Amino acid sequence: MLIYVSSTVSEYKNELAELVRAFFPGVTVKTADNIEKVSYDDLIFKCCHKKIGDNIIETTVEFFNGTETKGKYHERFELDPNLSKLELRRLAKNRSKLLLYQALEEITGRCLEWGCLTGIRPTKIVHGLMDQGFEEEVILNILYDDYRVSSEKARLLIDIAKVQRPYFENNHPNKISVYINIPICSTKCLFCSFPSATIDRCNHLINDYILALEKEMEVMSQLAKEKGIEVESLYIGGGTPTSLNVIQLEKVLSAVDKHWGSQPWKEYTVEGGRPDTMDKEKLRLLKDFNVTRISINPQTMNNKTLELIGRDHRAEEIVHCFHMAREFAFDSINMDVIVGLPGEGTKEARHTIEVIEKLKPDNFTVHTLAVKRASRLKESLDDYKFASPELAVDMMDIFYKGAIAMGMTPYYLYRQKYMLGNMENIGFAIPSKESIYNMQIMEDQQTIWAFGAAAISKFVYPKEGRIERAPNVKNIDEYINRIDEMIERKLKLTF
Ligand code: SF4
């Protein structure tokens, strides 16, 4: 069976298809303008959107099984002429999604916790409503009426927004964060879609890579000085930055220190990621360079799964690495897990959280497996067994309860395409240990200057409500060769 989705407004097409996908996990959903050949078991959703006069919009969703019409849903609504063009477009799109959602609910007999929301940052909607002065109860109602978000998820969004808001109070266009990308890992995990190379393949390029990074940072740090720009947080991510050897890592840390060390930053994160890339020497180095937050990411504490996903280490090494890192007294240690790794169910989730609870990290991040096009997993899906959406929800619940038992509260949340069970990624923290960088970037609250191959700088212009992105090229070789162009892209958006 195939499912086709068409829309008279082409810019809505992908989001409408995504919504249909959430109701039919595992079925191929295609967007199409002209649907000609279909077989009898294919499903078709035709979404039509018509403007009548100046302020009336008429939306229709027609549902076909093969060539037979099975249902027609229709709605007419009036637009407030005082809204800006952008708001009108957003509202019209949302009404189309809502009508399609209601049709899908009726057809399948299912409802989705996130309703018709398909965007990455649902918390942004809540911040927008809070900025307009709406009370919590009104926001809860809006989240249901306009998006059909369940009361549980709506409450979660409000709670997260309340944790975040004090951190955003002193945001200013001249306050930014800095991200440095080391797109290198020791091996490639099965599910990984990040543009990262394995260390054995790119070791010969690393010295030049660090020189290019330095050049990029030198120009921008000079500009920061001239413009009075302050750095609030620093983040070295990847990849796995600790895949670099001690000498290489020291060069990166020295470069960061040279260019950003005098800035009044409050948080400095290095993603350690994998325990097989960490040792005492590297941890000492991180501490010596004033790193305040590190990640040690198990993804799972089950050895069978670790082997299956291509990690070169065992769960016992994660525990050992964590204890070793604790001796260096970093302000905060984060641990990541993934819900829905192949072959895992509630038993495995329970084991993972039991081990993590004993370690007592400061931050705990729960990702939901998303099968991305660029991953090895996508190419070999049939070789693995995955949890059903219902089982994935139960696993998320186990991690959620585990985080609460560790004294944490949720503090950031985002969603991605193709997530198992149409769920979310959620970060927990011991109160006051929330990662500033994670909140600022996820909520699009702050400009992020990003350095290195595959790093994407984000320029936030709050007055205009506008965001511009400046992506660096993904390939390490190309990044080194085109470094001046990468700098130029950022400079253009800074003025
Ligand atoms: S450690 Fe992270 S970045 Fe590296 S391959 Fe695995 S998932 Fe990808």
Boltz pocket constraint, residues with backbone or C-beta under 6 A from the ligand:
constraints:
  - pocket:
      binder: B
      contacts: [[A, 184], [A, 185], [A, 186], [A, 187], [A, 188], [A, 189], [A, 191], [A, 192], [A, 193], [A, 194], [A, 196], [A, 238], [A, 239], [A, 240], [A, 273], [A, 274]]
      max_distance: 6.0
